[in-house]
Amino acid sequence: MRGDGHVRVLPIHVANKIAAGEVVERPSSVVKELVENSLDAGAKDIKVVVSQGGRKLVSVQDDGCGMSRDDAVLCLERQATSKILDVSDIEEIDTLGFRGEAIPSIASVSRFTLKTRRRDSDEGVEVRVDAGALAGVSSAGCPPGTLVEVRDLFCNVPARRKFLRSFQTEESHVRHVFTVHALAHPAIGFTLVSDGREAYRLAPAASLRERVSELFGPEFLENMADIPDAVPAGPVAVSGMIERPNRNAPTRREQFVFVNGRPATAPAIAYALKEAYPVRQGDVRPAAIIFISLPPNQVDVNVHPTKREVRFRDSSAVKNALVAAVAAALGTATPPPATAAHVAPTACPVADTANPDSPASPGPYAAPASPDGRTAFDLSSASACPIARAVAERPNWRDSLPPPAPAPVETTVELASPDRRPWRWCRFLAATESGYALLETDAGIVTLNPRAARERIAYERLLDAAKGDASRRASQRLLIPETVKLPPADAARIRASLGPLAEAGFAIEDFGRDTFKIDAVPQIASGSTAADVLATLARDLAEPGAKRAGARWREELVAKSVAKSCAGMSRAVTKEGADRLVEELVACRMPYVCPRGKPTMIFTSSRELDRKFGLA
């Protein structure tokens, strides 16, 4: 690096490489820019071809308006564009591309070929560029439209090429970009060919639901609720669909958001989706396909080099419109705006004394004070509280309770594995309504989480199977093979893990188009669907740190994900089930925590109970 402090104008080839670093991050960036150019050209059919995840070849062909010879050569110049003419046009941008940077940036770091012909021309033109240097311009016979071939991406920038991931990873990014644009434009036909295999052939669809069904499958579509067309939102229009609340559904799903047809996002959008969706436990991210339309002068699409993020002039209007739209789709009340009103810490429904048939309305109930200043809960003076009044009017309410059921015959379980057992014996006491099991042991009381216990048991069995323990590698053959269609990114991660899945006891066949046929599952996973297992595994593979290498690590990850899915069965536990669960759990190498590090049980010793009750 030179340090003489003088200011210089960069040579054009250096400037193009710098610009390419902003526009072209990976092969999927090339697909994005070229597909957007095809859409702006009015294409009705777009074909994308990639080889080796786009490293070797990215080809995009369309039937759009095409270019003349002069335009084909001029588009290689920086800031050469047909989308805007004046600075005022920036305020009314309604095209996907407008900067004129994509083509020269891509051509500067690849072996680039452009073939194009206008419909009113008898012949087309072919332009060739070799790593930023014009290699030739000639006449060519080609159909109306444009074909762009990008070979050997980053051929002259080896440092950038080193940062590319595996072919499978880069292909998954390409599929994601393809999916996003296919969703955004369901009326346009799209085809994707990867390494000579046709991954998608999507005919023009009559509706968004038809396109979603083609991409993700009918089961995914069944869980989606349409956003009604008539949602009053002023200048902001919201359409699309969102996942219905489902306790058994994954808590992290992909969300596709489009602003004026452009795949983009903004902080207001993410906040609104989180605020509008019903509260669920955990990190909830429902599947969503959202289209936001508003006047072009109300949104700035020029705030990010790759136009991934936009800025709204009135973020509150967009947020409120999105919240109302989601609430209308799910049939829920629109959440009220947050206020600073004080909410009484203690409240009791208060009846309308003027109208005894009216429903109770919320209101504070203050207990009378006793002479010594303490609160005295005198039920006879609590006529304003229906709950307290009902209790006061029925002093002998206990007499109406049914007689207690006869106590079951108590049995104790003598635990095996004396070298690892935590107690000499345990006895099942009860199952709580929330699904926990209460156990009495020789040393105190144990609260057992059946789900976490099942997860630990399944994890160790699957891990033993992966190590080659044939006695534990039991598979359950399905009577009817199950077909599962996954989103492109999830399918790519599953495809890369077919080996470890087979070691765990799965029989999975890649059917193409992100569809898999499952013929067998591990016997321990027979209680859950293969779709749930694969979805859980795909999400875990996407978590930070999931790209570590090594067969041992991948086996552990597969076992952990499958175990988490297997454990998601009914939380109800019976005495017999609890006894069996304890026996299997004690036989584990690490019975006290599930594979994710959460406790399987909480132990309270007899001495601790005595101390808390003041007996020790």
C-alpha positions in Angstrom: 0.0 0.0 0.0 1.3 3.4 -1.0 1.6 6.0 1.7 2.8 9.2 0.0 -0.5 10.9 0.7 -1.2 12.1 -2.8 -4.7 11.9 -4.3 -5.1 9.9 -7.5 -8.0 9.0 -9.8 -8.3 5.2 -9.7 -7.9 3.4 -13.0 -11.2 2.1 -14.4 -10.4 -1.6 -13.9 -9.5 -0.9 -10.2 -12.7 1.1 -9.7 -14.8 -1.7 -11.3 -13.3 -4.3 -9.0 -14.0 -2.2 -5.9 -17.6 -1.7 -7.1 -17.9 -5.5 -7.7 -17.0 -6.0 -4.1 -20.1 -4.1 -3.1 -22.5 -5.5 -5.7 -21.2 -9.1 -6.3 -20.7 -10.9 -3.0 -21.1 -14.4 -4.3 -22.7 -16.2 -7.3 -26.2 -15.7 -6.0 -25.6 -11.9 -6.2 -25.0 -12.4 -9.9 -28.2 -14.3 -10.2 -30.1 -11.5 -8.4 -28.8 -8.7 -10.6 -29.3 -10.5 -13.8 -32.8 -11.7 -13.0 -33.8 -8.2 -11.9 -32.5 -6.9 -15.3 -34.7 -9.5 -17.0 -37.7 -8.5 -15.0 -37.2 -4.8 -15.8 -36.9 -5.8 -19.5 -40.5 -7.1 -19.4 -39.6 -10.8 -19.6 -42.4 -13.4 -19.3 -40.1 -16.4 -19.0 -36.7 -16.5 -17.3 -34.2 -19.5 -17.2 -31.4 -19.6 -14.7 -28.5 -22.2 -15.2 -25.7 -22.6 -12.6 -22.8 -25.0 -12.4 -20.8 -25.8 -9.3 -23.0 -23.5 -7.2 -22.4 -20.7 -9.7 -18.6 -20.7 -9.4 -18.1 -22.2 -12.8 -21.2 -20.8 -14.6 -24.1 -18.5 -14.0 -26.4 -18.1 -17.0 -29.7 -16.1 -17.2 -31.8 -16.1 -20.3 -35.0 -14.1 -20.8 -37.5 -13.2 -23.5 -37.6 -9.5 -22.7 -37.2 -6.5 -24.9 -33.5 -7.1 -25.7 -30.9 -4.5 -26.7 -29.5 -3.0 -29.8 -25.9 -3.3 -30.7 -25.0 0.2 -29.3 -26.9 -0.4 -26.1 -25.2 -3.8 -25.6 -21.8 -2.2 -25.7 -22.8 0.9 -23.7 -24.3 -1.2 -20.8 -20.7 -2.2 -20.0 -19.9 1.4 -18.9 -20.4 2.3 -15.3 -23.5 4.3 -14.5 -25.0 3.4 -17.9 -28.7 2.7 -17.4 -32.0 2.9 -19.1 -34.0 3.2 -15.9 -33.5 6.9 -15.0 -32.8 10.1 -16.9 -32.7 12.8 -14.3 -32.1 13.3 -10.6 -35.9 13.7 -10.1 -36.4 10.1 -11.3 -34.7 8.9 -8.2 -37.8 10.0 -6.2 -40.1 7.8 -8.3 -38.1 4.6 -8.9 -40.4 1.8 -9.9 -37.8 -0.6 -11.4 -35.6 -3.2 -9.6 -32.3 -1.8 -11.0 -31.4 1.7 -11.8 -27.7 2.4 -10.8 -26.0 0.9 -13.9 -23.4 -0.8 -11.8 -24.3 -4.5 -12.0 -23.2 -5.4 -15.6 -19.8 -3.6 -15.5 -19.1 -4.9 -12.0 -19.9 -8.5 -12.9 -17.9 -8.3 -16.2 -14.9 -7.0 -14.4 -14.5 -10.1 -12.2 -15.5 -12.9 -14.7 -15.4 -14.2 -18.2 -18.6 -12.5 -19.4 -20.7 -13.1 -22.5 -23.8 -11.1 -23.5 -26.1 -12.1 -26.4 -29.1 -10.0 -27.1 -31.6 -9.2 -29.9 -34.6 -6.8 -30.1 -37.8 -8.2 -31.6 -37.7 -5.7 -34.5 -34.1 -6.7 -35.4 -33.1 -9.4 -37.9 -29.9 -10.3 -36.0 -28.5 -10.1 -32.5 -25.2 -9.1 -31.1 -22.6 -10.9 -28.9 -20.3 -9.0 -26.6 -17.5 -10.8 -24.8 -15.5 -9.4 -21.8 -12.5 -11.1 -20.2 -12.0 -10.0 -16.6 -12.9 -6.4 -17.4 -11.2 -6.2 -20.8 -13.4 -6.0 -23.9 -12.6 -9.2 -26.0 -14.9 -8.7 -28.9 -18.2 -7.6 -30.4 -19.9 -9.5 -33.2 -23.2 -10.3 -34.8 -25.0 -13.4 -33.5 -28.0 -15.4 -34.3 -30.2 -15.6 -31.1 -33.9 -15.4 -30.2 -35.4 -12.1 -29.1 -34.4 -11.3 -25.5 -31.1 -11.5 -23.7 -28.7 -14.2 -22.6 -25.9 -13.5 -20.1 -23.3 -16.1 -19.3 -20.9 -15.4 -16.4 -18.0 -18.0 -16.2 -15.2 -18.4 -13.6 -16.5 -15.8 -11.2 -13.7 -13.9 -9.4 -11.1 -15.4 -11.8 -8.9 -12.3 -11.4 -9.6 -11.8 -7.7 -8.4 -14.9 -6.0 -8.8 -13.4 -2.5 -12.5 -13.1 -3.1 -12.7 -16.6 -4.5 -11.2 -18.0 -1.4 -14.1 -16.7 0.7 -16.7 -18.6 -1.3 -18.2 -21.6 0.5 -18.8 -25.1 -0.7 -20.7 -25.8 -3.9 -23.7 -26.9 -1.9 -23.7 -23.8 0.2 -23.4 -21.5 -2.8 -26.1 -23.4 -4.6 -28.5 -23.0 -1.6 -28.0 -19.2 -1.9 -28.8 -19.3 -5.6 -31.9 -21.3 -4.9 -33.0 -18.8 -2.3 -32.6 -15.9 -4.7 -34.5 -17.9 -7.3 -37.3 -18.6 -4.9 -37.6 -15.0 -3.7 -38.0 -13.7 -7.3 -40.3 -16.5 -8.3 -42.5 -15.6 -5.3 -42.4 -11.9 -6.1 -43.6 -12.5 -9.7 -46.0 -15.5 -9.8 -47.3 -14.5 -13.3 -43.8 -15.0 -14.8 -42.4 -18.4 -15.7 -39.1 -19.4 -14.0 -36.8 -22.3 -14.6 -33.7 -23.3 -12.6 -31.1 -25.8 -13.8 -28.3 -26.8 -11.5 -25.3 -28.9 -12.7 -27.4 -30.2 -15.6 -30.4 -31.2 -13.4 -33.6 -29.3 -13.7 -34.5 -28.2 -10.1 -37.6 -26.1 -10.9 -39.8 -25.5 -13.9 -42.5 -23.0 -12.8 -45.1 -22.2 -15.4 -46.8 -18.8 -15.1 -49.2 -19.1 -12.1 -52.7 -17.8 -11.8 -52.3 -16.7 -8.2 -49.7 -16.4 -5.4 -51.2 -19.5 -3.7 -50.5 -21.6 -6.8 -46.9 -20.4 -6.9 -46.4 -21.0 -3.2 -47.8 -24.6 -3.6 -45.3 -25.2 -6.4 -42.4 -24.0 -4.4 -43.1 -25.3 -0.9 -45.8 -27.9 -1.3 -49.5 -28.1 -0.4 -48.9 -28.9 3.2 -47.0 -25.7 3.7 -49.9 -23.8 2.0 -52.5 -25.4 4.2 -50.9 -23.7 7.3 -51.0 -20.2 5.7 -53.7 -17.7 6.1 -54.4 -15.2 3.4 -54.3 -11.5 4.2 -57.7 -10.0 3.2 -57.6 -7.6 0.2 -59.8 -4.9 1.9 -57.6 -3.9 4.8 -58.0 -0.1 5.3 -54.5 1.3 5.5 -54.5 4.6 3.6 -51.8 4.8 1.0 -50.1 1.6 2.2 -51.5 -1.7 0.8 -50.6 -5.0 2.3 -51.3 -8.5 0.8 -49.9 -12.0 1.0 -50.2 -14.7 3.6 -48.9 -15.6 7.1 -48.6 -18.8 9.0 -51.5 -19.7 11.3 -50.5 -20.1 15.0 -49.6 -23.7 15.6 -48.1 -25.0 18.8 -46.4 -27.9 17.0 -45.0 -25.8 14.2 -41.3 -24.8 14.1 -40.7 -21.5 15.9 -38.2 -20.2 13.3 -39.6 -20.0 9.8 -38.5 -18.1 6.7 -40.1 -14.7 6.0 -40.3 -13.2 2.5 -41.1 -9.5 2.4 -41.5 -7.4 -0.8 -41.8 -3.7 -1.0 -43.2 -2.5 -4.3 -42.2 -5.8 -5.8 -38.7 -5.6 -4.5 -37.3 -8.2 -2.1 -36.3 -6.0 0.8 -36.8 -5.4 4.5 -36.7 -2.6 7.1 -36.7 -2.4 10.9 -40.3 -1.3 10.9 -41.4 -4.5 9.1 -39.6 -6.9 11.4 -41.0 -5.0 14.4 -44.5 -5.1 13.1 -44.5 -8.8 12.3 -43.3 -9.6 15.8 -45.9 -7.2 17.4 -48.8 -8.4 15.3 -48.3 -12.2 15.8 -50.0 -13.9 18.8 -47.7 -14.4 21.7 -46.0 -17.8 21.7 -43.4 -19.3 23.9 -39.9 -19.1 22.6 -38.3 -17.2 19.7 -41.3 -17.1 17.4 -40.7 -16.4 13.7 -43.7 -17.5 11.7 -43.6 -18.1 8.0 -44.8 -15.1 6.1 -45.0 -13.9 2.5 -45.8 -10.2 2.6 -46.3 -7.7 -0.2 -46.2 -4.0 0.8 -47.2 -1.4 -1.8 -47.0 2.3 -1.4 -46.2 5.3 -3.6 -42.6 5.2 -4.8 -41.9 8.6 -3.3 -42.7 7.2 0.1 -39.8 4.7 0.2 -36.1 5.2 -0.4 -34.6 2.1 -2.1 -31.2 3.6 -2.5 -29.8 3.2 1.1 -28.0 -0.1 0.7 -25.4 -1.2 -2.0 -27.4 -4.3 -2.9 -30.8 -2.7 -2.2 -31.6 -5.3 0.5 -32.9 -2.7 2.9 -35.2 0.2 2.3 -36.2 3.3 4.3 -39.8 4.5 4.7 -40.8 8.1 4.9 -43.5 7.2 7.3 -42.5 4.1 9.2 -45.5 4.3 11.5 -48.0 4.1 8.7 -46.3 1.0 7.3 -46.1 -0.7 10.7 -49.7 0.0 11.5 -50.9 -1.2 8.2 -48.9 -4.4 8.6 -50.2 -5.0 12.1 -53.8 -4.5 10.9 -53.3 -6.8 8.0 -51.8 -9.7 10.0 -54.6 -9.3 12.6 -57.2 -9.5 9.9 -55.6 -12.6 8.4 -55.4 -14.4 11.7 -58.8 -13.2 13.0 -57.3 -11.6 16.0 -57.9 -8.1 17.5 -55.4 -5.5 16.4 -53.0 -4.9 19.3 -53.7 -1.5 20.9 -50.8 1.1 20.9 -48.7 1.0 24.0 -49.6 3.7 26.5 -48.2 4.8 29.8 -51.5 4.2 31.6 -51.1 2.8 35.1 -52.5 -0.7 35.5 -53.5 -1.6 39.1 -51.5 -4.5 40.4 -54.6 -6.1 41.9 -57.8 -6.2 40.0 -61.1 -8.0 40.3 -64.1 -8.0 38.0 -66.7 -5.6 39.3 -70.4 -6.1 38.3 -72.7 -3.3 37.2 -75.0 -2.9 40.1 -77.5 -0.9 38.1 -77.8 -3.8 35.6 -77.3 -7.2 37.3 -77.4 -9.0 33.9 -74.5 -7.0 32.4 -71.1 -8.7 32.1 -68.5 -7.8 34.8 -66.2 -5.0 34.0 -62.6 -4.8 35.3 -62.0 -2.6 38.2 -59.8 -2.5 41.3 -61.0 -4.1 44.6 -59.6 -2.7 47.8 -59.8 -4.8 50.9 -60.9 -3.0 54.0 -58.3 -2.0 56.5 -58.3 -3.3 60.1 -57.9 -1.1 63.1 -54.2 -2.0 63.4 -53.6 -0.8 59.8 -53.3 -4.3 58.3 -55.5 -5.4 55.4 -58.4 -7.5 56.6 -59.9 -9.8 54.0 -63.5 -9.8 55.3 -65.5 -11.7 52.7 -68.8 -10.4 54.1 -67.8 -6.9 53.1 -66.6 -7.8 49.7 -70.0 -7.4 47.9 -68.4 -5.6 45.0 -66.4 -8.6 44.0 -68.4 -11.5 42.5 -65.8 -14.1 43.2 -65.5 -13.1 46.9 -69.3 -12.8 47.2 -69.8 -16.3 45.8 -67.4 -17.7 48.3 -69.1 -15.8 51.1 -72.5 -17.0 50.2 -71.3 -20.7 50.2 -69.6 -21.2 53.5 -69.9 -25.0 53.2 -68.5 -25.1 49.6 -66.2 -28.0 50.5 -69.3 -30.2 51.0 -70.0 -30.0 47.3 -66.7 -31.5 46.2 -66.7 -35.1 45.0 -65.1 -37.6 47.3 -61.4 -38.2 46.6 -60.5 -41.1 44.4 -59.0 -44.1 46.2 -55.2 -43.9 46.3 -53.4 -46.2 43.9 -51.3 -48.9 45.2 -47.9 -47.4 45.7 -44.9 -49.2 44.2 -41.3 -48.3 44.2 -38.8 -48.7 41.4 -35.5 -50.2 42.4 -33.1 -48.5 40.0 -30.6 -50.6 38.0 -27.0 -49.5 37.2 -25.9 -49.1 40.8 -22.8 -47.3 39.7 -24.7 -44.4 38.1 -28.1 -44.3 39.9 -28.8 -41.1 41.7 -31.1 -42.7 44.3 -31.7 -46.2 45.6 -35.4 -46.1 44.8 -38.1 -43.7 43.5 -41.9 -43.7 43.6 -44.2 -41.9 41.2 -46.5 -39.5 43.0 -48.4 -37.5 40.4 -48.3 -35.8 37.0 -48.9 -32.0 37.0 -51.3 -30.4 34.6 -48.4 -28.7 32.8 -46.8 -32.1 32.1 -44.2 -32.6 34.8 -43.9 -35.8 36.8 -43.4 -35.6 40.6 -41.3 -38.4 42.1 -40.4 -39.3 45.7 -37.0 -40.8 46.3 -35.1 -41.9 49.3 -33.4 -38.5 49.5 -36.2 -36.1 48.6 -38.6 -35.0 45.8 -37.8 -34.9 42.1 -39.6 -32.9 39.4 -39.0 -34.6 36.1 -39.4 -33.0 32.7 -40.5 -35.9 30.5 -39.7 -34.1 27.2 -36.1 -33.4 28.2 -35.7 -36.9 29.5 -37.0 -38.4 26.3 -34.6 -36.1 24.4 -31.6 -37.3 26.4 -32.5 -41.0 25.9 -33.1 -40.6 22.1 -29.9 -38.6 21.7 -27.7 -41.2 23.3 -29.3 -44.1 21.4 -28.9 -42.3 18.1 -25.3 -41.4 18.9 -24.6 -45.0 19.7 -26.2 -46.1 16.4 -23.9 -43.6 14.5 -20.9 -45.1 16.3 -21.8 -48.5 14.9 -23.7 -50.1 17.8 -25.9 -52.4 15.7 -28.0 -53.3 18.8 -29.3 -49.7 18.9 -29.5 -49.1 15.2 -33.2 -50.0 14.9 -35.2 -48.5 12.0 -38.9 -48.4 11.6 -40.0 -49.1 8.0 -42.9 -46.9 7.0 -46.0 -48.6 5.6 -46.5 -45.7 3.2 -43.3 -43.7 2.3 -43.6 -40.1 3.4 -42.8 -37.3 0.9 -41.5 -34.0 2.3 -40.9 -30.8 0.4 -38.7 -28.2 2.1 -37.7 -24.6 1.4 -34.6 -24.4 -0.9 -32.2 -23.5 1.9 -33.5 -26.2 4.2 -33.4 -28.8 1.4 -29.7 -28.0 0.7 -28.7 -28.5 4.3 -30.6 -31.8 4.5 -29.0 -32.9 1.2 -25.6 -32.3 2.7 -26.5 -34.5 5.8 -27.9 -37.6 4.1 -24.9 -39.7 5.2 -25.3 -39.0 8.9 -29.0 -39.4 8.7 -28.6 -42.8 7.1 -26.2 -43.7 10.0 -28.9 -42.7 12.4 -31.5 -45.0 10.9 -33.2 -43.0 8.2 -33.8 -44.2 4.6 -34.1 -40.9 2.6 -34.1 -40.5 -1.1 -33.6 -37.1 -2.8 -36.4 -36.8 -5.3 -35.2 -33.4 -6.7 -36.9 -30.1 -6.6 -36.2 -30.0 -2.8 -38.4 -33.0 -2.3 -37.4 -36.1 -0.3 -38.9 -39.5 0.1 -38.6 -41.1 3.5 -38.9 -44.9 3.6 -37.7 -45.5 7.2 -37.0 -43.6 10.4 -35.2 -44.6 13.6 -37.4 -46.7 15.8 -37.2 -44.1 18.5 -38.5 -41.5 16.1 -41.6 -43.5 15.1 -43.8 -41.2 17.2 -43.1 -38.1 15.2 -43.4 -37.3 11.6 -40.4 -37.3 9.3 -41.4 -33.8 8.2 -41.0 -32.5 11.7 -37.6 -34.2 12.1 -36.2 -32.9 8.9 -37.5 -29.3 9.6 -35.9 -29.4 13.0 -32.6 -30.6 11.6 -32.6 -28.0 8.9 -33.1 -25.2 11.4 -30.3 -26.5 13.6 -27.9 -26.7 10.7 -28.7 -23.0 10.0 -27.7 -21.9 13.5 -24.5 -20.0 14.1 -21.6 -22.4 14.4 -23.3 -25.1 12.4 -20.7 -24.9 9.7 -18.0 -26.7 11.7 -16.3 -29.6 9.9 -15.9 -33.1 11.0 -18.0 -36.3 10.8 -18.1 -36.6 14.6 -19.7 -33.2 15.0 -22.2 -33.8 12.2 -23.3 -37.1 13.8 -23.8 -35.3 17.1 -25.8 -32.5 15.4 -28.1 -35.0 13.6 -28.6 -37.0 16.8 -29.4 -33.8 18.8 -31.9 -32.6 16.2 -33.6 -35.9 15.7 -33.9 -36.3 19.5 -35.4 -32.9 19.9 -38.1 -33.8 17.3 -38.7 -37.2 18.9 -39.2 -35.7 22.3 -42.0 -33.4 21.0 -44.7 -35.9 21.7 -47.5 -35.6 24.2 -46.4 -34.2 27.5 -48.9 -36.3 29.4 -47.1 -39.0 31.5 -48.6 -42.0 33.3 -47.2 -43.9 36.3 -46.1 -46.7 34.0 -44.5 -44.3 31.6 -42.7 -42.4 34.3 -41.3 -45.6 35.8 -40.0 -46.7 32.4 -38.7 -43.2 31.7 -36.7 -43.2 34.9 -35.2 -46.6 34.2 -34.1 -45.5 30.7 -32.8 -42.2 31.9 -30.7 -43.6 34.7 -29.0 -45.9 32.1 -27.8 -42.8 30.2 -24.3 -41.6 30.5 -25.4 -38.1 31.3 -29.0 -38.3 32.7 -29.2 -34.9 34.4 -29.3 -32.6 31.3 -30.8 -32.9 27.8 -28.5 -32.5 24.8 -29.2 -28.8 24.7 -28.0 -28.4 28.2 -31.4 -28.0 29.9 -32.1 -30.0 33.1 -34.1 -33.2 32.8 -34.9 -33.1 36.5 -34.8 -30.8 39.5 -34.1 -32.4 42.9 -35.2 -30.9 46.2 -33.7 -32.8 49.2 -35.7 -33.7 52.3 -33.3 -31.5 54.3 -34.0 -28.5 52.1 -37.8 -29.1 52.4 -37.5 -29.2 56.2 -35.5 -26.0 56.2 -38.0 -24.2 54.1 -40.9 -25.3 56.3 -39.0 -24.3 59.4 -38.6 -27.9 60.7 -34.8 -28.0 60.6 
